[in-house]
Amino acid sequence: MVDYIIVGLGLAGIAFCETLEKHNKTFVVFDNASNASSLVAGGMYNPVILKRFTIAWNAQEQMETANPFYNALEQKLNLKLDYKIPVLRRFTSVEEQNLWFEASDRRELENFLSTKLIPNTNISILAPFGYGEVLHTGRVDTALLLKEYASYLEKKNVLYKQCFDYRLLQLYEILIYNKIQAKNIVFAEGFAMNQNPFFDYLPLDGTKGELLTIKAPKLKLEYILNASVFIIPLGNDLYKVGATYDWTDKTHTCTAAAKAEILDKLNTLICCPYELMDHEAGIRPTVKDRKPLVGIHPKHKNLYILNGLGTRGVILAPQVAKQLYAFIENRNTIDKEMDVKRYEKLFQK
Ligand SMILES: Cc1cc2nc3c(=O)[nH]c(=O)nc-3n(C[C@H](O)[C@H](O)[C@H](O)COP(=O)(O)OP(=O)(O)OC[C@H]3O[C@@H](n4cnc5c(N)ncnc54)[C@H](O)[C@@H]3O)c2cc1C
């Protein structure tokens, strides 16, 4: 018998596995490696919402958990995952520069927005009004993390690379799934949660995003550029560019429209040659109220959910995993803004 079954090995599932290992709990994981949003993600973490110049919900606390979490993972897997590179916001006018400096004076933002105006010195970038720098930002190589974490679990013989079939789960005090017995199960399936008959009452909307990868040897960008699109350096002259937001299309298909949208924006930002290398699409597990979905099933007391990481999975995953674990094992409360209890009235079975 194991303490936990985990379904899904994206950022949420990995964060929960790590929390279990830290507390010497036993577990097995099911993952069918299908359309993980974590594989496509830009991997950026940034505590500031740059559209509105506000601090993201609970960002300070989330960063305090996320930083040591990724450091520990780097050591454990012997990999470089966390690149602490600045995000530079490109200004489009003097008015925007003024808005930035007003925002950087506000108490909640003073630790995150630099008050220095940075002039553009890169001849491949069009930025006559310069930049503002966001502090405490970076990028986690989520694709590498997913790949390496899966092999780590495979070596421990605890990963089932297959689709979890909900119909086979027998709901007793000790759960039974095929030959596996478990005390608890945590579902961390990202947008695929909508196929989960136990939790499909939750309002996981999903927001499709598409990203391009370009090769631009003359761009020489050493920071993440935030403008109408993000340009994220990956090394070896490769950059991720995007992403789009589509609230209606729920497929994982790459579209010509999204590609054109990203390239149009990119062409107003850079003036050096580039080659298109890749085009990816994924669905962010977004929720109507933009808060995660964490907690216990309304009826079955050993079924749990860890989802709704939306656009900020990198920074959120370690914190939500920690809270869910403390809730299950120590009966600590979950922040009510992310506790699935807030949607209990939608449950009608
Ligand atoms: C284009 C794009 C760009 C993004 N950029 C960023 C960014 O820069 N920074 C950031 O923080 N976030 C970003 N995100 C959001 C981020 O990707 C998500 O918040 C996060 O990855 C969600 O992780 P998850 O583990 O909940 O879900 P997923 O990563 O989707 O993982 C779910 C896993 O569950 C598995 N699964 C599902 N159902 C089953 C089943 N029945 N049986 C077995 N396995 C199953 C799937 O195969 C998958 O591996 C971006 C997303 C997109 C689409």
PDBQT file of the ligand as one rigid body, heavy atoms in Angstrom, charges set to zero:
ROOT
HETATM    1  C1  LIG A 401       1.753  29.153 -24.042  1.00  0.00    +0.000 C 
HETATM    2  C2  LIG A 401       1.856  29.091 -22.551  1.00  0.00    +0.000 A 
HETATM    3  C3  LIG A 401       2.829  29.847 -21.904  1.00  0.00    +0.000 A 
HETATM    4  C4  LIG A 401       2.936  29.804 -20.506  1.00  0.00    +0.000 A 
HETATM    5  N1  LIG A 401       3.933  30.527 -19.916  1.00  0.00    +0.000 NA
HETATM    6  C5  LIG A 401       4.073  30.476 -18.563  1.00  0.00    +0.000 A 
HETATM    7  C6  LIG A 401       5.140  31.167 -17.923  1.00  0.00    +0.000 A 
HETATM    8  O1  LIG A 401       5.978  31.812 -18.581  1.00  0.00    +0.000 OA
HETATM    9  N2  LIG A 401       5.210  31.106 -16.561  1.00  0.00    +0.000 N 
HETATM   10  C7  LIG A 401       4.319  30.384 -15.815  1.00  0.00    +0.000 A 
HETATM   11  O2  LIG A 401       4.439  30.366 -14.589  1.00  0.00    +0.000 OA
HETATM   12  N3  LIG A 401       3.301  29.697 -16.407  1.00  0.00    +0.000 NA
HETATM   13  C8  LIG A 401       3.153  29.731 -17.742  1.00  0.00    +0.000 A 
HETATM   14  N4  LIG A 401       2.144  29.036 -18.341  1.00  0.00    +0.000 N 
HETATM   15  C9  LIG A 401       1.169  28.346 -17.482  1.00  0.00    +0.000 C 
HETATM   16  C10 LIG A 401       1.704  27.012 -16.967  1.00  0.00    +0.000 C 
HETATM   17  O3  LIG A 401       2.057  26.236 -18.071  1.00  0.00    +0.000 OA
HETATM   18  C11 LIG A 401       0.647  26.320 -16.108  1.00  0.00    +0.000 C 
HETATM   19  O4  LIG A 401       0.216  27.138 -15.054  1.00  0.00    +0.000 OA
HETATM   20  C12 LIG A 401       1.194  25.018 -15.476  1.00  0.00    +0.000 C 
HETATM   21  O5  LIG A 401       2.065  24.396 -16.353  1.00  0.00    +0.000 OA
HETATM   22  C13 LIG A 401       0.090  24.068 -15.095  1.00  0.00    +0.000 C 
HETATM   23  O6  LIG A 401       0.667  22.909 -14.556  1.00  0.00    +0.000 OA
HETATM   24  P1  LIG A 401      -0.213  21.637 -14.155  1.00  0.00    +0.000 P 
HETATM   25  O7  LIG A 401       0.719  20.669 -13.562  1.00  0.00    +0.000 OA
HETATM   26  O8  LIG A 401      -1.401  22.057 -13.377  1.00  0.00    +0.000 OA
HETATM   27  O9  LIG A 401      -0.801  21.075 -15.538  1.00  0.00    +0.000 OA
HETATM   28  P2  LIG A 401      -0.057  20.369 -16.845  1.00  0.00    +0.000 P 
HETATM   29  O10 LIG A 401       1.275  20.959 -16.985  1.00  0.00    +0.000 OA
HETATM   30  O11 LIG A 401      -1.029  20.506 -17.928  1.00  0.00    +0.000 OA
HETATM   31  O12 LIG A 401       0.139  18.894 -16.372  1.00  0.00    +0.000 OA
HETATM   32  C14 LIG A 401      -0.927  17.981 -16.275  1.00  0.00    +0.000 C 
HETATM   33  C15 LIG A 401      -0.386  16.581 -16.535  1.00  0.00    +0.000 C 
HETATM   34  O13 LIG A 401      -1.427  15.644 -16.230  1.00  0.00    +0.000 OA
HETATM   35  C16 LIG A 401      -1.413  14.609 -17.175  1.00  0.00    +0.000 C 
HETATM   36  N5  LIG A 401      -2.761  13.984 -17.177  1.00  0.00    +0.000 N 
HETATM   37  C17 LIG A 401      -3.952  14.606 -17.319  1.00  0.00    +0.000 A 
HETATM   38  N6  LIG A 401      -4.961  13.704 -17.231  1.00  0.00    +0.000 NA
HETATM   39  C18 LIG A 401      -4.384  12.490 -17.037  1.00  0.00    +0.000 A 
HETATM   40  C19 LIG A 401      -4.899  11.173 -16.877  1.00  0.00    +0.000 A 
HETATM   41  N7  LIG A 401      -6.212  10.890 -16.869  1.00  0.00    +0.000 N 
HETATM   42  N8  LIG A 401      -4.012  10.146 -16.708  1.00  0.00    +0.000 NA
HETATM   43  C20 LIG A 401      -2.672  10.389 -16.666  1.00  0.00    +0.000 A 
HETATM   44  N9  LIG A 401      -2.150  11.628 -16.812  1.00  0.00    +0.000 NA
HETATM   45  C21 LIG A 401      -2.986  12.669 -16.995  1.00  0.00    +0.000 A 
HETATM   46  C22 LIG A 401      -1.044  15.305 -18.482  1.00  0.00    +0.000 C 
HETATM   47  O14 LIG A 401      -0.490  14.397 -19.406  1.00  0.00    +0.000 OA
HETATM   48  C23 LIG A 401      -0.006  16.328 -17.987  1.00  0.00    +0.000 C 
HETATM   49  O15 LIG A 401       1.282  15.767 -18.046  1.00  0.00    +0.000 OA
HETATM   50  C24 LIG A 401       2.032  29.022 -19.746  1.00  0.00    +0.000 A 
HETATM   51  C25 LIG A 401       1.090  28.235 -20.392  1.00  0.00    +0.000 A 
HETATM   52  C26 LIG A 401       0.986  28.262 -21.788  1.00  0.00    +0.000 A 
HETATM   53  C27 LIG A 401      -0.028  27.406 -22.472  1.00  0.00    +0.000 C 
ENDROOT
TORSDOF 0
